[in-house]
Amino acid sequence: SFNLRKKVTYESQRFKRGFSTVRNCFILLSKREIIRIRIASLAQLLLSLLDFIGVILIGIVGALSVYGIQSRQPDGQLKLVLEVLNLENQALQMQVAIIGSIAGFSLVFKSVFSAWITRKTIFFLSNRSADISSRILEKLTFSNLEQIKRRSRFENMFALTTGVQSITVGVIGTLMTLVADIVLIVVMFAGLL
């Protein structure tokens, strides 16, 4: 019991340090840049609805196929969906083709648009990384020799190159993708309920 409590306390502190580190990564960005990142994240979140719609439509195609195999007319919610889509008077094959095409388009559009947003976001974060490196270099250039010698040459090089890139693209970019994927999972799970 004592070891479990100790481990839980340790993990809790580790999580807080990790959360604090991620929060500190955003300090390097201006409020305008953070707003742009939030807009891109919101767009990714809204795109998860297209995945949800695509999965629902594939389920409808499956249900239509079962009704077709049983030579029955759709009823209940399936009939309501067909009426909303104005497909109730179409042949089964046409209903399946149209709904399947909409589902396919929805999933492909989401994938393409999501890849485009991710590409633009990573490009944006890479540019921010270059700007931050430039600001750090400017500060190093105009600081006195004692301040520069506090850190080794390698620490300064890391801060100007890989360190900034890791913070912007590595931490912030990965966090955005992670949040979008978690929301997609939550939306899909909620849809199953």
N, C-alpha and C positions, 0 to 999 in steps of 0.2 A: 504494500500500500504506500509506504514511504517512497520507494523507488518510482512508482507510477506517478505520484504527486510531483516528485522532483523532475521526472521526464516531461510531464505536462507543463510545468513551469518553464523548463528550458525551451521547449518547443514554442510556447507562447511568447517568450522573450525573443526568440529567433524570428518568429513571424513579425513581431513589432519592428525589429531591426530591418527586416526585409521590406516591410511596408514603408518605413521611414526612408530607406534608400531609394525606393521607387518614387516617392513623393519628392525627394530632393533632386531627382533627375529633371523634374518639371520646372525647377527653379531656374534652370538655364534657359528656359524659353520665355518669350514675352507673353503677355496676356492675349495679344492678337494671334500669336502662333498656337497657343493652347486652345483658343476658340476654333481655329481651323482644324486642329486635331480632333476636337469634340464633334465638329460637323462631319468629318470623315468617318468617325466612329458611329455617329448616328446613322449615316447613310449605310454603313455596313450592317447595322442592326436592322434597319428597315428592309434591307435585302434578304434578311433571314425569313421574312414573311413570304417572299417569293418561293423559297425552298419549301416552306410549309404548304403553300398553295399547290405547288407541284406534287408534293407527296399526297395531298388530299385527292388531287385529280387522278393520280395513279391508282389510289384506292377505289375511286369511283369507276375507273376502267375495269378494275378487277371485279367489282360488284356487278357491273353490267355484263361482264363475261359469264359470271355465274348464272345470272338471270337468263342470258342467251342460251347457255347449255341446257338449262332446265326448261327452255321454251316458255318462259313466263314473262309477263309484263312487269317492269319495275314498279314498285309501290313505296309508300312512305317517304322518307327523306330523299331517297334516290330520285323518285318521281318529281319531287319539289325542285331538286337541283336541275333536272332536265328541263323543267318548265322555266326556271330562271334563265337558263342558257338558251331557251327557245329551241330545244332539240327534241321535244317529246314526240313530234310527228315524223322524225327522221328514222331511217332504218337503223338497226342495231350496229351494223358495220360503220355507218356514217357517224353515229354517236360516239363509238369507240375511237374512230379516226380523229374526229374533231377534238374530243376531250384529251386524247393522247397527245395530239399535236400541241394543244395549249399547255399541257403539263411539260412536254419536252421543251417548248419555247421558254416557259417560265424558268425551268432549271438551267437551261443553257444561258439565258439572258442574265440570270443571277450570277452564274459562274464567271461569265465574261466581264460583267460590270464590276463584280467584286475584285477580280484580278486587276482591272483597270484602276480602281480606287486604291488597292494595295500598292500598285506600282507608283501611282502619283504620290501616295503618302510616303513611301520609302524614298522617293526622289526628293520630296519636300524635306524630310528628316535629314537626308544626306546634305542638302544645301544648308540646313540649320547647323549641321555638324561643321561644315566648312566655315560658316560665320563665327561659330563659337571658337573654333581653333584660331581664327584670325584675331578675335578679341583677346584670347589668352596670349598669343604671340605678341600682340601690341603691349599688353601689360608686362610681359617678360622683358620686352625691349626697353621699356621706360622705367623698369624697376632698378634698384641699385644692386651692385654685385653681391652684397651679403644675402639679400633675399633670393637671388638666383642660386647661390651656392648652398642654400638650405636643403635643396633637393639635388639629387644626383642628375647627371646629364640624361640618363635613361628615363628617370621619372618625368623630367620635362618633355622629353621626346614622346613618351607614352601619353602624357596629358594633352599634347598637341595633336596627336594622330589617333592611335587605336583607342585611347581612353574616351575621347569625345565621340568617336564613331560607335563605340560600345554603348555609351549612354543613350545617344539619340536613336540610332537604328536598332541596336541590340535590345535595349530595355524598353524604350517607348514604343518602337515599332512592334516588338513582340507582344507587349502588353495590349496594344490595340487589337492585334489578331486574336489573342487569347480571349479578350472580352467578347469579341464578335462570335467566336466559336462557342463560348459558354452560353451566350444568349441564344444562339441557334439550337443548342442542345435543350435549353429550357423551353424554347418555343415548341420544338418537336415533342418533348415530353408532355408539355401542357396539352398539345393537340391530341396525344394518345389518350388522355384522360377524358 
